[in-house]
């Protein structure tokens, strides 16, 4: 996967954006409209109006990374369009990015083992 770690925060902008925006335009949108800092390592996910495309923008420590994906025959399963953002787990994001219905995916709960004898 393209993401830097399993502990990364993933934020989805729920409203479609102008897909002509590049690195700087999306970083400005994160700062001005989502009221977040685009340089924290958080992955920001944006959707197109047609719902068949997504863009990710995140800071990897040395520069802004922009990822673009278009599904050829389907559309992504997006949350309801509204103003604001929502968070996804890494497992839900991987399902979304793969074109699956992320709402049906849950990570297995794991916990540290009890005393080892």
Secondary structure, DSSP 8 states (H G I E B T S, - for coil): --SS-TT--EEEE-S---TT--HHHHHHHHHHTS---TTSS-EEEEE-TTSSEEEEEEE-SSSEEEEEEE-SSS--------SSEEEE-HHHHHHHHTTS-GGG-------------
